[in-house]
Amino acid sequence: MEISTLILKSLHFLLPAGFVAIIIHIIIKDKKAEKKKKAILNDPLYIDAELLNVIPGTPSQDGIVNIRLKYQYPLPNGEMMIQDNVLTAIETMDLFKFQKGVSIPIICLKSDPRQNMLKMRNILEVRLENHRWPWQKKKQ
């Protein structure tokens, strides 16, 4: 009984600390991804990769569908690199373009071709950039 009351009394400290820890983890993970993306774009190597598998998600009412890609591409030393579980969002109308065996453009880091990213942009990012929020003035 003593331990359970101690936990209940400290719960108002533990829950906010847990939320803060989760937020800090997300921020650090995002900063690492941005640093990797910036390094790849500073020293790029453009390669066409072959799609091995495409798993579409459920389409939304906005015409967007998340897809999970698995692709392979040749490294400069001759071996094949397989990248699995790459998640991106596309328009539902473009889903037919992503079939098994189709080549897609990717960007690799020249010094380490194992670090790569898709050359195409996530449609959600594009729509957010073009969206006008209610508090923004009209674009001229």
C-alpha positions as CSV (number, residue, x, y, z in Angstrom):
1,M,0.0,0.0,0.0
2,E,2.9,2.3,0.8
3,I,4.4,2.1,-2.7
4,S,1.1,2.6,-4.5
5,T,0.3,5.8,-2.5
6,L,3.9,7.0,-3.2
7,I,3.3,6.5,-7.0
8,L,0.0,8.2,-6.9
9,K,1.4,11.2,-5.0
10,S,4.3,11.5,-7.5
11,L,2.1,11.0,-10.6
12,H,1.6,14.7,-11.2
13,F,5.5,14.9,-11.5
14,L,6.0,11.8,-13.5
15,L,3.4,12.4,-16.3
16,P,4.7,15.9,-17.3
17,A,8.3,14.6,-17.1
18,G,7.3,11.7,-19.5
19,F,5.7,14.1,-21.9
20,V,8.8,16.4,-21.9
21,A,11.0,13.4,-22.5
22,I,9.0,12.3,-25.5
23,I,9.0,15.8,-26.9
24,I,12.8,16.1,-26.5
25,H,13.3,12.7,-28.1
26,I,11.2,13.8,-31.1
27,I,13.1,17.1,-31.5
28,I,16.5,15.3,-31.3
29,K,15.4,12.7,-33.9
30,D,14.1,15.4,-36.2
31,K,17.4,17.4,-35.9
32,K,19.4,14.2,-36.8
33,A,17.2,13.6,-39.9
34,E,17.6,17.3,-41.0
35,K,21.4,17.0,-40.5
36,K,21.5,13.8,-42.6
37,K,19.4,15.4,-45.3
38,K,21.6,18.5,-45.5
39,A,24.7,16.4,-45.7
40,I,23.3,14.3,-48.6
41,L,22.2,17.5,-50.5
42,N,25.7,19.1,-50.0
43,D,27.5,16.1,-51.6
44,P,24.9,14.3,-53.8
45,L,25.1,11.3,-56.0
46,Y,22.0,10.8,-58.1
47,I,21.1,7.2,-58.8
48,D,18.0,5.4,-60.2
49,A,16.7,2.7,-57.9
50,E,14.5,-0.2,-58.8
51,L,11.3,-0.7,-56.8
52,L,11.0,-4.1,-55.2
53,N,7.8,-3.7,-53.3
54,V,5.1,-1.0,-52.8
55,I,2.6,-1.2,-49.9
56,P,-0.1,1.4,-50.2
57,G,-2.0,2.6,-47.1
58,T,-5.7,3.6,-47.0
59,P,-6.4,6.7,-49.2
60,S,-7.6,9.8,-47.4
61,Q,-10.5,12.0,-48.5
62,D,-8.0,14.6,-49.6
63,G,-6.6,12.3,-52.3
64,I,-3.4,11.4,-50.4
65,V,-2.1,7.9,-49.8
66,N,0.9,6.8,-47.7
67,I,3.1,4.2,-49.4
68,R,5.8,2.1,-47.9
69,L,8.6,1.4,-50.4
70,K,11.3,-1.2,-50.7
71,Y,14.0,-0.5,-53.4
72,Q,17.4,-1.5,-54.4
73,Y,20.3,0.4,-56.1
74,P,23.9,-0.5,-57.1
75,L,26.7,0.9,-54.9
76,P,29.9,2.1,-56.7
77,N,31.8,-1.0,-55.5
78,G,29.2,-3.3,-57.4
79,E,27.1,-4.6,-54.5
80,M,23.4,-4.0,-54.3
81,M,22.0,-1.9,-51.5
82,I,18.4,-2.7,-50.4
83,Q,16.4,0.0,-48.6
84,D,13.3,-1.2,-46.8
85,N,10.3,0.6,-45.1
86,V,10.7,4.0,-46.7
87,L,7.5,5.9,-45.9
88,T,6.2,8.7,-48.1
89,A,2.9,10.2,-49.1
90,I,1.7,10.7,-52.7
91,E,-1.4,11.7,-54.4
92,T,-3.8,8.8,-55.0
93,M,-3.9,9.5,-58.7
94,D,-0.1,8.9,-58.9
95,L,-0.3,5.4,-57.3
96,F,-0.1,3.7,-60.6
97,K,3.3,5.2,-61.2
98,F,4.7,3.2,-58.3
99,Q,4.7,-0.4,-59.5
100,K,7.2,-3.2,-58.9
101,G,10.2,-3.0,-61.3
102,V,9.8,0.8,-62.0
103,S,12.9,2.9,-61.4
104,I,12.7,5.9,-59.0
105,P,15.3,8.6,-58.5
106,I,17.2,8.7,-55.2
107,I,20.0,10.9,-53.9
108,C,22.9,9.3,-52.0
109,L,25.8,10.7,-50.1
110,K,28.9,10.5,-52.4
111,S,31.2,9.5,-49.5
112,D,28.8,7.0,-48.1
113,P,26.2,5.8,-50.7
114,R,24.4,3.8,-48.0
115,Q,22.9,7.0,-46.7
116,N,20.2,7.9,-49.2
117,M,16.8,9.7,-49.6
118,L,14.1,9.8,-52.2
119,K,14.5,12.6,-54.8
120,M,10.7,13.2,-54.7
121,R,9.1,15.3,-52.0
122,N,6.4,14.1,-49.7
123,I,3.0,15.5,-51.0
124,L,2.0,16.5,-47.4
125,E,5.0,18.9,-47.2
126,V,4.2,20.4,-50.6
127,R,0.6,21.0,-49.6
128,L,1.6,22.5,-46.2
129,E,3.9,25.0,-47.9
130,N,1.2,26.1,-50.3
131,H,-1.6,26.2,-47.7
132,R,-2.9,29.6,-46.6
133,W,-3.8,29.7,-42.9
134,P,-6.7,31.9,-41.8
135,W,-4.4,34.4,-40.1
136,Q,-2.2,34.8,-43.1
137,K,-2.7,37.6,-45.6
138,K,-3.7,36.7,-49.2
139,K,-0.7,36.1,-51.5
140,Q,-0.5,38.6,-54.4
